[in-house]
């Protein structure tokens, strides 16, 4: 049975909606698939969300994108996107394009047809390397990669879920590893709880540093501070791309809906913010699809989160940045102790996912290991040579 590919741009709203909807059907409820909010992809005026798959999203100011749906006997059996982020290539002096949003039935004919479509589109535009998977790209702040193990563990917020056969399908196509990331699962309770808290008290008393919570009433200006720290702290990391103010405000729209200010912490040196850690309760526990007369719309899923968030048992460290001149000062331990204390004393959270950690970042990998973290998932990015 042959595979038919249909290509389209962002202006084809009908096919874009089918593109998004396919993943809902592709994963069974038993697989504990947790779709992104439709508003994150298609936009939602009521929630104030600019969807990534809409022309209004700031990603598209300096990028080119295209999409395909694979059909067999008039039934959708796969999807893929191709993108060129001109800002990324200018920043890194590279000539890389990306494939993303990949989903396929367990059939190499379908998967390879989709890979070929994306590769061909990128090659026509003079791109040397196709990298993926991601949503659109593989900059450090983007949703990206395929899991390589622990498929039984549902993903925490903003981590990808994928079928176990995707990596092998890509390798048979000719893709090779570009980079691995790791996820650590850290216990909230410590066997050295009293010792750790005494250490935290000594560190704060002896240091000129202090810790403050995010001011949710001024979230836009707070996010600008996060961007400043992030763009300085992460600038030497593989795949880094500076976040713009426009992209930061998209982040602000999400944070004001779901963030707990007690888990959004700045480290201060006097009046200056020198580090930030952002931890989110794992919305995915409540975003999981359910059989319900109320359905699984964005509003329903968010209501579940707000009503039931006190019973959430996991969280995820979403971002963690320290200005270069303040590293090796104990800041990392300070904010981790503070975060852990709040989670233990004020929530039901008993495990913290710390991810995605670059394979070569042994400082963070050792730090989370010191805090009792277990390396429980590996994620991979692939490259495919076009020339």
C-alpha positions as CSV (number, residue, x, y, z in Angstrom):
1,X,0.0,0.0,0.0
2,X,1.6,3.3,-1.1
3,X,2.1,6.3,1.0
4,X,0.7,9.7,-0.1
5,X,2.2,12.9,1.3
6,X,0.4,16.2,1.5
7,X,2.5,19.3,2.2
8,X,1.2,22.6,3.5
9,X,2.2,25.8,5.3
10,X,0.9,27.7,8.3
11,X,-1.8,29.3,6.2
12,X,-3.7,26.0,5.8
13,X,-5.5,26.1,9.1
14,X,-7.6,23.0,8.3
15,X,-4.6,20.8,7.8
16,X,-2.7,22.4,10.7
17,X,-5.5,21.3,13.0
18,X,-5.4,17.7,11.5
19,X,-1.6,17.8,12.1
20,X,-2.1,18.6,15.8
21,X,-5.0,16.2,16.2
22,X,-3.1,13.2,14.8
23,X,-1.0,12.7,17.9
24,X,-4.1,12.4,20.1
25,X,-5.2,9.4,18.0
26,X,-1.7,8.0,17.5
27,X,-1.2,7.2,21.2
28,X,-3.6,5.1,23.2
29,X,-4.8,6.1,26.6
30,X,-2.9,3.1,28.0
31,X,0.3,4.7,26.8
32,X,-0.3,7.7,29.1
33,X,0.3,10.1,26.2
34,X,-0.1,13.7,27.4
35,X,-0.7,16.1,24.5
36,X,0.5,19.7,24.7
37,X,-2.3,22.2,25.3
38,X,-3.9,23.0,21.9
39,X,-3.4,26.6,22.8
40,X,0.3,26.1,22.9
41,X,0.2,25.0,19.3
42,X,-2.9,26.5,17.7
43,X,-3.3,29.6,20.0
44,X,-6.0,30.5,22.4
45,X,-7.3,34.1,22.6
46,X,-9.2,33.4,25.8
47,X,-6.1,32.1,27.6
48,X,-3.9,34.7,25.9
49,X,-1.7,32.1,24.2
50,X,0.1,32.5,20.9
51,X,0.3,29.1,19.3
52,X,3.6,27.9,17.9
53,X,1.8,26.6,14.7
54,X,0.4,30.1,13.9
55,X,2.0,32.9,12.0
56,X,1.6,35.2,15.0
57,X,4.1,33.3,17.1
58,X,7.5,35.1,17.4
59,X,9.3,32.0,16.2
60,X,8.3,32.7,12.7
61,X,9.8,36.2,12.5
62,X,13.0,34.8,11.2
63,X,12.2,31.2,10.3
64,X,10.8,29.2,7.4
65,X,8.6,26.2,8.0
66,X,6.7,23.5,6.2
67,X,4.6,20.5,7.1
68,X,3.5,17.1,5.8
69,X,0.8,14.6,6.6
70,X,1.3,11.0,5.4
71,X,-1.8,9.1,4.2
72,X,-2.5,5.5,3.4
73,X,-5.9,4.6,2.1
74,X,-7.1,8.1,3.0
75,X,-6.1,7.5,6.7
76,X,-3.5,9.7,8.3
77,X,-0.5,7.5,9.3
78,X,2.2,10.1,10.1
79,X,3.4,13.7,10.2
80,X,6.5,15.8,10.1
81,X,7.7,19.4,9.8
82,X,10.8,21.0,8.4
83,X,12.2,24.3,9.5
84,X,15.1,26.7,9.0
85,X,15.8,29.0,11.9
86,X,17.8,31.7,10.3
87,X,18.7,33.3,13.7
88,X,20.1,30.0,14.9
89,X,22.3,29.6,11.8
90,X,23.5,33.2,12.0
91,X,24.3,32.8,15.7
92,X,26.3,29.5,15.3
93,X,27.6,30.1,11.7
94,X,26.0,26.9,10.7
95,X,23.8,25.7,7.9
96,X,21.4,23.4,9.7
97,X,17.7,22.7,9.2
98,X,15.4,20.8,11.5
99,X,12.8,18.1,11.3
100,X,10.2,18.0,14.0
101,X,6.7,17.0,15.2
102,X,7.5,13.6,13.9
103,X,5.0,10.8,14.4
104,X,4.6,7.6,12.4
105,X,3.0,4.2,12.5
106,X,5.5,1.3,12.9
107,X,6.3,1.1,9.2
108,X,9.6,2.3,7.7
109,X,7.9,3.1,4.4
110,X,5.9,5.7,6.1
111,X,8.6,7.0,8.4
112,X,11.3,7.2,5.6
113,X,8.8,8.9,3.2
114,X,8.4,11.6,5.9
115,X,12.1,11.9,6.5
116,X,12.7,12.2,2.8
117,X,10.1,14.9,2.4
118,X,11.7,17.0,5.1
119,X,15.3,16.3,3.9
120,X,14.4,17.2,0.3
121,X,12.7,20.4,1.2
122,X,15.7,21.5,3.3
123,X,18.2,20.4,0.6
124,X,16.4,22.5,-2.0
125,X,17.0,25.5,0.2
126,X,20.8,24.8,0.4
127,X,20.9,23.3,3.9
128,X,23.8,21.0,4.7
129,X,22.5,19.1,7.7
130,X,19.0,18.0,8.9
131,X,18.8,17.8,12.7
132,X,16.0,16.6,15.0
133,X,13.6,15.8,16.3
134,X,12.1,18.8,18.0
135,X,9.0,20.8,17.7
136,X,10.4,23.1,15.1
137,X,14.1,23.2,16.3
138,X,16.7,22.0,18.8
139,X,17.8,25.1,20.5
140,X,18.2,24.5,24.3
141,X,14.9,26.1,25.2
142,X,12.8,24.2,22.7
143,X,10.7,21.0,23.2
144,X,12.9,18.4,21.6
145,X,14.4,14.9,21.3
146,X,13.3,11.3,21.5
147,X,13.4,9.2,24.6
148,X,15.8,6.2,24.3
149,X,14.6,4.3,27.3
150,X,12.2,4.2,30.2
151,X,9.2,4.3,27.9
152,X,7.0,3.2,30.8
153,X,7.6,6.5,32.6
154,X,5.1,9.2,31.4
155,X,6.9,12.5,30.5
156,X,7.0,15.4,32.9
157,X,5.9,18.8,31.7
158,X,7.5,20.0,28.4
159,X,9.3,16.7,27.8
160,X,8.5,14.7,24.7
161,X,6.8,11.4,24.4
162,X,7.6,9.2,21.5
163,X,7.2,5.6,20.2
164,X,10.1,3.2,21.0
165,X,10.7,2.5,17.4
166,X,11.5,6.0,16.2
167,X,15.3,6.0,17.0
168,X,15.8,2.7,15.1
169,X,13.6,4.0,12.2
170,X,15.8,7.1,12.0
171,X,19.1,5.1,12.2
172,X,17.9,2.8,9.4
173,X,17.3,5.9,7.4
174,X,20.9,7.0,7.9
175,X,20.7,9.4,10.9
176,X,23.5,9.5,13.4
177,X,23.7,10.7,17.0
178,X,24.3,14.4,17.4
179,X,23.8,14.8,21.2
180,X,22.3,13.0,24.2
181,X,20.5,14.6,27.2
182,X,19.8,13.0,30.5
183,X,16.9,13.3,33.0
184,X,17.4,12.8,36.7
185,X,14.7,11.9,39.2
186,X,15.6,13.4,42.6
187,X,13.9,12.6,45.9
188,X,12.5,15.5,47.8
189,X,13.2,14.0,51.3
190,X,16.8,13.7,52.3
191,X,18.3,11.3,54.8
192,X,20.5,14.3,55.8
193,X,17.6,16.7,56.1
194,X,18.8,18.5,59.3
195,X,22.4,18.7,58.2
196,X,21.4,20.2,54.8
197,X,19.2,22.8,56.4
198,X,21.9,23.8,58.9
199,X,24.2,24.1,55.9
200,X,21.7,26.4,54.1
201,X,21.4,28.6,57.2
202,X,25.2,29.0,57.5
203,X,25.5,29.7,53.7
204,X,22.9,32.5,53.9
205,X,24.3,34.0,57.1
206,X,27.8,34.1,55.9
207,X,27.1,35.3,52.4
208,X,26.0,38.6,50.9
209,X,23.5,36.7,48.8
210,X,19.8,36.4,49.5
211,X,16.9,34.6,47.8
212,X,13.6,36.1,46.7
213,X,10.5,34.8,45.1
214,X,9.2,35.9,41.7
215,X,6.8,38.8,41.8
216,X,3.9,37.5,39.8
217,X,2.3,40.9,39.6
218,X,5.2,42.1,37.5
219,X,5.8,38.9,35.6
220,X,6.7,40.5,32.3
221,X,9.6,42.4,33.9
222,X,10.6,39.3,35.9
223,X,10.7,37.3,32.8
224,X,13.1,39.9,31.2
225,X,15.4,39.3,34.2
226,X,15.2,35.5,33.6
227,X,16.1,36.0,29.9
228,X,19.1,38.1,30.9
229,X,20.4,35.5,33.3
230,X,19.6,32.6,30.9
231,X,21.3,34.3,27.9
232,X,24.5,34.8,30.0
233,X,24.5,31.5,31.9
234,X,23.8,29.2,28.9
235,X,25.7,31.0,26.2
236,X,28.5,28.3,26.0
237,X,26.1,25.3,25.9
238,X,25.6,23.2,22.9
239,X,22.5,24.2,21.0
240,X,22.1,27.5,22.8
241,X,20.2,30.3,21.1
242,X,19.5,33.6,23.0
243,X,15.9,34.0,23.9
244,X,14.3,37.3,22.6
245,X,12.0,39.5,24.6
246,X,9.1,38.4,22.4
247,X,9.8,34.8,23.1
248,X,10.0,35.7,26.8
249,X,6.6,37.2,26.8
250,X,5.2,33.9,25.4
251,X,6.9,32.2,28.4
252,X,5.3,34.8,30.7
253,X,1.8,34.0,29.3
254,X,2.3,30.3,30.3
255,X,4.0,31.1,33.7
256,X,1.2,33.4,34.9
257,X,-1.3,30.5,34.4
258,X,0.6,27.8,36.2
259,X,3.7,29.0,38.1
260,X,4.0,28.9,41.9
261,X,6.1,32.0,42.9
262,X,7.6,29.9,45.8
263,X,9.2,27.8,43.1
264,X,10.5,30.6,40.9
265,X,13.5,31.9,42.8
266,X,16.1,34.6,42.2
267,X,19.4,34.7,44.0
268,X,20.3,38.3,44.8
269,X,23.6,40.0,45.4
270,X,22.4,43.2,46.9
271,X,19.9,44.5,44.4
272,X,21.2,42.5,41.5
273,X,19.7,39.1,40.3
274,X,22.6,36.7,39.7
275,X,20.9,33.4,39.4
276,X,17.5,31.9,38.8
277,X,15.8,28.5,39.2
278,X,12.3,27.8,37.9
279,X,10.5,24.6,39.0
280,X,7.0,23.8,37.9
281,X,4.5,21.3,39.4
282,X,4.1,18.5,36.9
283,X,1.0,19.6,35.1
284,X,1.1,16.4,33.1
285,X,-0.3,14.5,36.1
286,X,-3.5,16.4,35.6
287,X,-3.3,17.0,31.9
288,X,-3.4,13.2,31.2
289,X,-6.4,12.4,29.0
290,X,-9.4,11.0,30.8
291,X,-12.7,9.5,29.9
292,X,-15.1,12.2,31.0
293,X,-18.3,13.8,29.9
294,X,-16.4,17.1,30.1
295,X,-13.9,16.0,27.5
296,X,-10.2,17.1,27.4
297,X,-10.2,20.6,26.1
298,X,-7.6,23.1,27.3
299,X,-10.0,24.7,29.7
300,X,-11.1,21.4,31.2
301,X,-7.5,20.2,31.6
302,X,-6.4,23.5,33.2
303,X,-9.4,23.4,35.6
304,X,-8.3,19.9,36.6
305,X,-4.9,21.2,37.4
306,X,-6.1,24.1,39.5
307,X,-8.7,21.9,41.4
308,X,-6.3,19.0,41.9
309,X,-2.9,20.6,42.0
310,X,-2.5,20.0,45.8
311,X,-2.3,16.2,45.0
312,X,0.5,16.5,42.4
313,X,3.5,14.3,43.3
314,X,6.1,15.3,40.8
315,X,7.7,18.5,39.6
316,X,10.3,19.5,37.1
317,X,13.2,22.0,37.2
318,X,12.5,23.9,34.0
319,X,15.4,26.3,34.0
320,X,18.5,26.9,36.2
321,X,21.0,29.5,35.5
322,X,23.9,31.2,37.4
323,X,25.9,34.1,36.0
324,X,29.4,32.9,35.1
325,X,31.2,35.0,37.8
326,X,29.0,33.6,40.5
327,X,29.6,29.9,39.8
328,X,31.3,27.8,42.5
329,X,29.9,30.0,45.3
330,X,27.4,27.4,46.6
331,X,24.4,29.1,44.9
332,X,23.4,25.9,43.3
333,X,23.1,24.1,46.6
334,X,21.3,27.1,48.2
335,X,18.4,27.3,45.7
336,X,18.1,23.5,45.5
337,X,17.8,23.3,49.3
338,X,15.3,26.1,49.3
339,X,13.2,24.5,46.5
340,X,13.3,21.1,48.2
341,X,12.2,22.5,51.5
342,X,9.2,24.2,50.0
343,X,8.1,21.1,48.1
344,X,8.4,18.9,51.1
345,X,6.7,21.2,53.6
346,X,4.0,22.8,51.4
347,X,3.2,20.3,48.6
348,X,2.7,16.5,48.0
349,X,5.6,16.5,45.6
350,X,8.1,13.8,46.5
351,X,10.2,13.6,43.3
352,X,11.8,16.3,41.1
353,X,12.7,15.7,37.5
354,X,15.8,17.7,36.6
355,X,16.2,17.8,32.8
356,X,17.3,18.1,30.1
357,X,21.0,17.9,31.1
358,X,23.6,17.8,28.4
359,X,25.7,14.6,28.4
360,X,29.0,16.6,28.8
361,X,27.6,18.8,31.7
362,X,29.2,16.8,34.4
363,X,28.9,19.7,37.0
364,X,25.1,19.4,36.9
365,X,25.1,15.6,36.5
366,X,27.3,15.2,39.6
367,X,25.2,17.8,41.5
368,X,21.9,16.0,40.9
369,X,23.7,12.7,41.7
370,X,24.9,14.3,45.0
371,X,21.2,15.2,45.8
372,X,20.3,11.5,45.4
373,X,19.1,11.8,41.8
374,X,18.7,8.8,39.7
375,X,19.6,9.0,36.0
376,X,16.3,7.6,34.8
377,X,15.9,8.7,31.1
378,X,18.1,9.4,28.1
379,X,17.0,11.5,25.2
380,X,18.7,11.8,21.8
381,X,19.1,14.4,19.0
382,X,20.0,13.1,15.5
383,X,21.8,14.6,12.5
384,X,21.4,13.6,8.8
385,X,23.9,14.8,6.2
386,X,22.3,16.4,3.1
387,X,25.6,17.0,1.3
